[in-house]
Amino acid sequence: MIEVSDIPTYPIKIERLDISTLQDLNVRYHQENEGRLCSTLNEYGFTGFSRVLFPGNQNPCLKREPVRIELTNKDSLISLAKRSLLKNKEYTLVEDTTSLELVNVLELYGCTICEGPEINNVPIELKISFAAQQLGGVEVSDSEITVFADARGVNRIWGNWYPDFEVNGLLNVGYNTAKLSLLGLKLDLNKGTEGGEVFTVSEDNLKSEPVFQFIPHENDGVLELRKAWKVFIEYPEAEFTGWFAYVDIMDGSLLRITDIIVNS
């Protein structure tokens, strides 16, 4: 028999920092990185993207003067990006670089000779993307991290991982129950425009088996780390793939619905 004291707190909750504490933490974050980063911390003190510390609601990286030095060693910058995430583990929550899975490296071009007849266009920056966090082999939604680096090092970090919390087999809502809870759900195909078409979910739209996933879920200014069934809702027409619905495995609540974006 499971004792009440043996059941872990659910969901794990992370409170937003008050603005004064957050500003002080952000100053320390930039000092520890020798003022080389243009990116900011988010409202929880992580490196995830947020506008809470943007001056005038403008991304400070847009005003950053690019380092106009051509890149010659891409591999060294990827290693540097991983080390930077580990160095900033208080803010990125990356505790082990071997857990980082590289998914994409994009060369960003600019000029090093910007005037005259020999003006050029060469790689001067890398956009380095890492896959979502895994906890016990389960993906954590919205935990991809992107690092930008130039010839002088890392200049910004967007995205963060989340605190590890106990992975156990306890659940109140099975995946079949999660699917059934979506029957009759009405989805707006035209995002609230006048005369928009409404789509009603039926059994024919729920043929795929749901996937277990961890979800960072914002609820009244509190970040909750939840466990959910990721349910595919198939749209029958060719012009649109469908949606993912996330159903909490403990209380059966619908946490979010997202359109499926297919990269062409």
TORKOL-4160 file (C-alpha; in steps of 0.2 Angstrom, whole numbers, padded with zeros to 4 digits, m for minus):
264
<pt num="1" X="0000" Y="0000" Z="0000"/>
<pt num="2" X="0007" Y="0017" Z="m0005"/>
<pt num="3" X="0008" Y="0029" Z="0010"/>
<pt num="4" X="0003" Y="0047" Z="0007"/>
<pt num="5" X="0020" Y="0053" Z="0012"/>
<pt num="6" X="0027" Y="0042" Z="m0002"/>
<pt num="7" X="0018" Y="0051" Z="m0015"/>
<pt num="8" X="0028" Y="0065" Z="m0023"/>
<pt num="9" X="0021" Y="0083" Z="m0024"/>
<pt num="10" X="0012" Y="0085" Z="m0040"/>
<pt num="11" X="0014" Y="0096" Z="m0050"/>
<pt num="12" X="0031" Y="0103" Z="m0046"/>
<pt num="13" X="0028" Y="0122" Z="m0045"/>
<pt num="14" X="0041" Y="0136" Z="m0049"/>
<pt num="15" X="0036" Y="0154" Z="m0044"/>
<pt num="16" X="0040" Y="0169" Z="m0054"/>
<pt num="17" X="0054" Y="0180" Z="m0046"/>
<pt num="18" X="0049" Y="0197" Z="m0041"/>
<pt num="19" X="0056" Y="0210" Z="m0053"/>
<pt num="20" X="0070" Y="0217" Z="m0041"/>
<pt num="21" X="0077" Y="0199" Z="m0038"/>
<pt num="22" X="0076" Y="0195" Z="m0056"/>
<pt num="23" X="0085" Y="0211" Z="m0061"/>
<pt num="24" X="0099" Y="0207" Z="m0048"/>
<pt num="25" X="0100" Y="0189" Z="m0054"/>
<pt num="26" X="0101" Y="0195" Z="m0073"/>
<pt num="27" X="0115" Y="0207" Z="m0068"/>
<pt num="28" X="0125" Y="0193" Z="m0060"/>
<pt num="29" X="0122" Y="0182" Z="m0075"/>
<pt num="30" X="0129" Y="0195" Z="m0087"/>
<pt num="31" X="0144" Y="0198" Z="m0076"/>
<pt num="32" X="0148" Y="0180" Z="m0075"/>
<pt num="33" X="0148" Y="0179" Z="m0094"/>
<pt num="34" X="0159" Y="0195" Z="m0095"/>
<pt num="35" X="0146" Y="0205" Z="m0103"/>
<pt num="36" X="0147" Y="0195" Z="m0119"/>
<pt num="37" X="0128" Y="0190" Z="m0119"/>
<pt num="38" X="0114" Y="0201" Z="m0126"/>
<pt num="39" X="0101" Y="0188" Z="m0121"/>
<pt num="40" X="0092" Y="0190" Z="m0104"/>
<pt num="41" X="0084" Y="0179" Z="m0091"/>
<pt num="42" X="0066" Y="0175" Z="m0091"/>
<pt num="43" X="0053" Y="0178" Z="m0076"/>
<pt num="44" X="0058" Y="0162" Z="m0068"/>
<pt num="45" X="0077" Y="0166" Z="m0068"/>
<pt num="46" X="0081" Y="0154" Z="m0083"/>
<pt num="47" X="0088" Y="0157" Z="m0100"/>
<pt num="48" X="0071" Y="0153" Z="m0109"/>
<pt num="49" X="0065" Y="0167" Z="m0120"/>
<pt num="50" X="0054" Y="0180" Z="m0112"/>
<pt num="51" X="0052" Y="0199" Z="m0114"/>
<pt num="52" X="0051" Y="0203" Z="m0096"/>
<pt num="53" X="0068" Y="0211" Z="m0095"/>
<pt num="54" X="0068" Y="0218" Z="m0113"/>
<pt num="55" X="0071" Y="0237" Z="m0112"/>
<pt num="56" X="0056" Y="0245" Z="m0120"/>
<pt num="57" X="0049" Y="0228" Z="m0125"/>
<pt num="58" X="0063" Y="0227" Z="m0138"/>
<pt num="59" X="0075" Y="0212" Z="m0139"/>
<pt num="60" X="0092" Y="0219" Z="m0134"/>
<pt num="61" X="0100" Y="0207" Z="m0147"/>
<pt num="62" X="0093" Y="0216" Z="m0161"/>
<pt num="63" X="0104" Y="0231" Z="m0157"/>
<pt num="64" X="0119" Y="0220" Z="m0155"/>
<pt num="65" X="0134" Y="0225" Z="m0166"/>
<pt num="66" X="0139" Y="0209" Z="m0175"/>
<pt num="67" X="0157" Y="0203" Z="m0174"/>
<pt num="68" X="0163" Y="0204" Z="m0192"/>
<pt num="69" X="0176" Y="0190" Z="m0192"/>
<pt num="70" X="0174" Y="0175" Z="m0204"/>
<pt num="71" X="0171" Y="0158" Z="m0195"/>
<pt num="72" X="0184" Y="0145" Z="m0199"/>
<pt num="73" X="0181" Y="0131" Z="m0186"/>
<pt num="74" X="0163" Y="0126" Z="m0183"/>
<pt num="75" X="0166" Y="0111" Z="m0172"/>
<pt num="76" X="0176" Y="0122" Z="m0159"/>
<pt num="77" X="0161" Y="0133" Z="m0158"/>
<pt num="78" X="0149" Y="0119" Z="m0155"/>
<pt num="79" X="0160" Y="0113" Z="m0141"/>
<pt num="80" X="0161" Y="0130" Z="m0134"/>
<pt num="81" X="0142" Y="0131" Z="m0134"/>
<pt num="82" X="0140" Y="0115" Z="m0124"/>
<pt num="83" X="0153" Y="0122" Z="m0111"/>
<pt num="84" X="0144" Y="0138" Z="m0110"/>
<pt num="85" X="0127" Y="0129" Z="m0106"/>
<pt num="86" X="0136" Y="0119" Z="m0092"/>
<pt num="87" X="0145" Y="0135" Z="m0085"/>
<pt num="88" X="0128" Y="0143" Z="m0084"/>
<pt num="89" X="0119" Y="0128" Z="m0077"/>
<pt num="90" X="0111" Y="0139" Z="m0063"/>
<pt num="91" X="0101" Y="0147" Z="m0077"/>
<pt num="92" X="0101" Y="0134" Z="m0091"/>
<pt num="93" X="0099" Y="0118" Z="m0079"/>
<pt num="94" X="0110" Y="0108" Z="m0090"/>
<pt num="95" X="0120" Y="0098" Z="m0078"/>
<pt num="96" X="0129" Y="0086" Z="m0091"/>
<pt num="97" X="0135" Y="0091" Z="m0109"/>
<pt num="98" X="0134" Y="0072" Z="m0114"/>
<pt num="99" X="0115" Y="0074" Z="m0113"/>
<pt num="100" X="0115" Y="0088" Z="m0126"/>
<pt num="101" X="0109" Y="0082" Z="m0143"/>
<pt num="102" X="0114" Y="0093" Z="m0157"/>
<pt num="103" X="0100" Y="0094" Z="m0170"/>
<pt num="104" X="0105" Y="0109" Z="m0181"/>
<pt num="105" X="0119" Y="0121" Z="m0185"/>
<pt num="106" X="0115" Y="0135" Z="m0196"/>
<pt num="107" X="0128" Y="0147" Z="m0203"/>
<pt num="108" X="0123" Y="0165" Z="m0202"/>
<pt num="109" X="0131" Y="0176" Z="m0215"/>
<pt num="110" X="0137" Y="0194" Z="m0215"/>
<pt num="111" X="0151" Y="0205" Z="m0222"/>
<pt num="112" X="0169" Y="0206" Z="m0216"/>
<pt num="113" X="0173" Y="0218" Z="m0231"/>
<pt num="114" X="0158" Y="0229" Z="m0231"/>
<pt num="115" X="0163" Y="0243" Z="m0242"/>
<pt num="116" X="0171" Y="0245" Z="m0259"/>
<pt num="117" X="0171" Y="0233" Z="m0274"/>
<pt num="118" X="0177" Y="0218" Z="m0264"/>
<pt num="119" X="0162" Y="0218" Z="m0252"/>
<pt num="120" X="0159" Y="0200" Z="m0247"/>
<pt num="121" X="0146" Y="0188" Z="m0238"/>
<pt num="122" X="0154" Y="0175" Z="m0227"/>
<pt num="123" X="0148" Y="0165" Z="m0211"/>
<pt num="124" X="0151" Y="0176" Z="m0196"/>
<pt num="125" X="0140" Y="0167" Z="m0183"/>
<pt num="126" X="0132" Y="0150" Z="m0179"/>
<pt num="127" X="0115" Y="0146" Z="m0173"/>
<pt num="128" X="0117" Y="0130" Z="m0164"/>
<pt num="129" X="0101" Y="0121" Z="m0159"/>
<pt num="130" X="0100" Y="0107" Z="m0146"/>
<pt num="131" X="0085" Y="0094" Z="m0144"/>
<pt num="132" X="0073" Y="0094" Z="m0130"/>
<pt num="133" X="0077" Y="0088" Z="m0113"/>
<pt num="134" X="0074" Y="0070" Z="m0108"/>
<pt num="135" X="0069" Y="0064" Z="m0091"/>
<pt num="136" X="0070" Y="0045" Z="m0089"/>
<pt num="137" X="0069" Y="0043" Z="m0108"/>
<pt num="138" X="0053" Y="0055" Z="m0109"/>
<pt num="139" X="0054" Y="0071" Z="m0118"/>
<pt num="140" X="0051" Y="0087" Z="m0109"/>
<pt num="141" X="0040" Y="0099" Z="m0120"/>
<pt num="142" X="0047" Y="0116" Z="m0125"/>
<pt num="143" X="0064" Y="0113" Z="m0118"/>
<pt num="144" X="0074" Y="0115" Z="m0134"/>
<pt num="145" X="0090" Y="0127" Z="m0132"/>
<pt num="146" X="0097" Y="0138" Z="m0145"/>
<pt num="147" X="0115" Y="0145" Z="m0143"/>
<pt num="148" X="0122" Y="0159" Z="m0155"/>
<pt num="149" X="0141" Y="0160" Z="m0156"/>
<pt num="150" X="0153" Y="0171" Z="m0166"/>
<pt num="151" X="0172" Y="0172" Z="m0167"/>
<pt num="152" X="0173" Y="0179" Z="m0149"/>
<pt num="153" X="0162" Y="0166" Z="m0141"/>
<pt num="154" X="0144" Y="0163" Z="m0136"/>
<pt num="155" X="0134" Y="0179" Z="m0138"/>
<pt num="156" X="0116" Y="0173" Z="m0133"/>
<pt num="157" X="0107" Y="0158" Z="m0126"/>
<pt num="158" X="0088" Y="0156" Z="m0128"/>
<pt num="159" X="0079" Y="0141" Z="m0120"/>
<pt num="160" X="0082" Y="0131" Z="m0105"/>
<pt num="161" X="0079" Y="0114" Z="m0097"/>
<pt num="162" X="0069" Y="0110" Z="m0081"/>
<pt num="163" X="0072" Y="0104" Z="m0064"/>
<pt num="164" X="0073" Y="0085" Z="m0063"/>
<pt num="165" X="0057" Y="0078" Z="m0053"/>
<pt num="166" X="0053" Y="0061" Z="m0048"/>
<pt num="167" X="0048" Y="0050" Z="m0063"/>
<pt num="168" X="0036" Y="0036" Z="m0057"/>
<pt num="169" X="0023" Y="0025" Z="m0063"/>
<pt num="170" X="0008" Y="0033" Z="m0054"/>
<pt num="171" X="m0006" Y="0039" Z="m0065"/>
<pt num="172" X="m0024" Y="0042" Z="m0063"/>
<pt num="173" X="m0029" Y="0044" Z="m0082"/>
<pt num="174" X="m0024" Y="0031" Z="m0094"/>
<pt num="175" X="m0021" Y="0035" Z="m0112"/>
<pt num="176" X="m0038" Y="0028" Z="m0118"/>
<pt num="177" X="m0047" Y="0039" Z="m0105"/>
<pt num="178" X="m0037" Y="0054" Z="m0111"/>
<pt num="179" X="m0043" Y="0051" Z="m0129"/>
<pt num="180" X="m0061" Y="0049" Z="m0124"/>
<pt num="181" X="m0060" Y="0065" Z="m0114"/>
<pt num="182" X="m0057" Y="0074" Z="m0131"/>
<pt num="183" X="m0073" Y="0067" Z="m0140"/>
<pt num="184" X="m0084" Y="0082" Z="m0144"/>
<pt num="185" X="m0071" Y="0095" Z="m0141"/>
<pt num="186" X="m0074" Y="0109" Z="m0153"/>
<pt num="187" X="m0059" Y="0118" Z="m0162"/>
<pt num="188" X="m0059" Y="0134" Z="m0171"/>
<pt num="189" X="m0052" Y="0132" Z="m0188"/>
<pt num="190" X="m0051" Y="0151" Z="m0191"/>
<pt num="191" X="m0044" Y="0157" Z="m0175"/>
<pt num="192" X="m0059" Y="0167" Z="m0170"/>
<pt num="193" X="m0062" Y="0176" Z="m0186"/>
<pt num="194" X="m0080" Y="0181" Z="m0190"/>
<pt num="195" X="m0090" Y="0166" Z="m0197"/>
<pt num="196" X="m0076" Y="0154" Z="m0193"/>
<pt num="197" X="m0078" Y="0135" Z="m0195"/>
<pt num="198" X="m0079" Y="0124" Z="m0180"/>
<pt num="199" X="m0071" Y="0107" Z="m0180"/>
<pt num="200" X="m0078" Y="0094" Z="m0168"/>
<pt num="201" X="m0067" Y="0079" Z="m0163"/>
<pt num="202" X="m0074" Y="0062" Z="m0166"/>
<pt num="203" X="m0067" Y="0044" Z="m0164"/>
<pt num="204" X="m0061" Y="0044" Z="m0182"/>
<pt num="205" X="m0049" Y="0059" Z="m0177"/>
<pt num="206" X="m0041" Y="0049" Z="m0163"/>
<pt num="207" X="m0033" Y="0034" Z="m0171"/>
<pt num="208" X="m0015" Y="0036" Z="m0165"/>
<pt num="209" X="m0009" Y="0030" Z="m0148"/>
<pt num="210" X="m0005" Y="0044" Z="m0136"/>
<pt num="211" X="0013" Y="0048" Z="m0131"/>
<pt num="212" X="0018" Y="0051" Z="m0113"/>
<pt num="213" X="0027" Y="0068" Z="m0111"/>
<pt num="214" X="0032" Y="0081" Z="m0098"/>
<pt num="215" X="0025" Y="0098" Z="m0100"/>
<pt num="216" X="0030" Y="0115" Z="m0092"/>
<pt num="217" X="0013" Y="0123" Z="m0090"/>
<pt num="218" X="0010" Y="0141" Z="m0084"/>
<pt num="219" X="m0005" Y="0143" Z="m0073"/>
<pt num="220" X="m0009" Y="0160" Z="m0065"/>
<pt num="221" X="0009" Y="0166" Z="m0065"/>
<pt num="222" X="0016" Y="0149" Z="m0059"/>
<pt num="223" X="0026" Y="0137" Z="m0069"/>
<pt num="224" X="0020" Y="0119" Z="m0066"/>
<pt num="225" X="0029" Y="0104" Z="m0071"/>
<pt num="226" X="0016" Y="0091" Z="m0077"/>
<pt num="227" X="0015" Y="0074" Z="m0084"/>
<pt num="228" X="0003" Y="0072" Z="m0099"/>
<pt num="229" X="m0003" Y="0061" Z="m0113"/>
<pt num="230" X="0001" Y="0069" Z="m0130"/>
<pt num="231" X="m0014" Y="0065" Z="m0141"/>
<pt num="232" X="m0014" Y="0067" Z="m0160"/>
<pt num="233" X="m0030" Y="0074" Z="m0166"/>
<pt num="234" X="m0030" Y="0071" Z="m0185"/>
<pt num="235" X="m0039" Y="0083" Z="m0197"/>
<pt num="236" X="m0047" Y="0074" Z="m0212"/>
<pt num="237" X="m0043" Y="0086" Z="m0225"/>
<pt num="238" X="m0027" Y="0087" Z="m0234"/>
<pt num="239" X="m0023" Y="0105" Z="m0232"/>
<pt num="240" X="m0020" Y="0104" Z="m0213"/>
<pt num="241" X="m0012" Y="0090" Z="m0202"/>
<pt num="242" X="m0021" Y="0092" Z="m0186"/>
<pt num="243" X="m0017" Y="0096" Z="m0168"/>
<pt num="244" X="m0008" Y="0089" Z="m0152"/>
<pt num="245" X="m0019" Y="0089" Z="m0136"/>
<pt num="246" X="m0010" Y="0087" Z="m0120"/>
<pt num="247" X="m0020" Y="0079" Z="m0106"/>
<pt num="248" X="m0014" Y="0078" Z="m0088"/>
<pt num="249" X="m0011" Y="0060" Z="m0082"/>
<pt num="250" X="m0016" Y="0064" Z="m0064"/>
<pt num="251" X="m0032" Y="0075" Z="m0065"/>
<pt num="252" X="m0037" Y="0073" Z="m0084"/>
<pt num="253" X="m0037" Y="0092" Z="m0087"/>
<pt num="254" X="m0033" Y="0098" Z="m0105"/>
<pt num="255" X="m0017" Y="0108" Z="m0103"/>
<pt num="256" X="m0015" Y="0114" Z="m0121"/>
<pt num="257" X="m0019" Y="0111" Z="m0139"/>
<pt num="258" X="m0006" Y="0115" Z="m0152"/>
<pt num="259" X="m0007" Y="0116" Z="m0171"/>
<pt num="260" X="0005" Y="0103" Z="m0179"/>
<pt num="261" X="0018" Y="0113" Z="m0189"/>
<pt num="262" X="0025" Y="0103" Z="m0204"/>
<pt num="263" X="0042" Y="0109" Z="m0211"/>
<pt num="264" X="0041" Y="0109" Z="m0230"/>
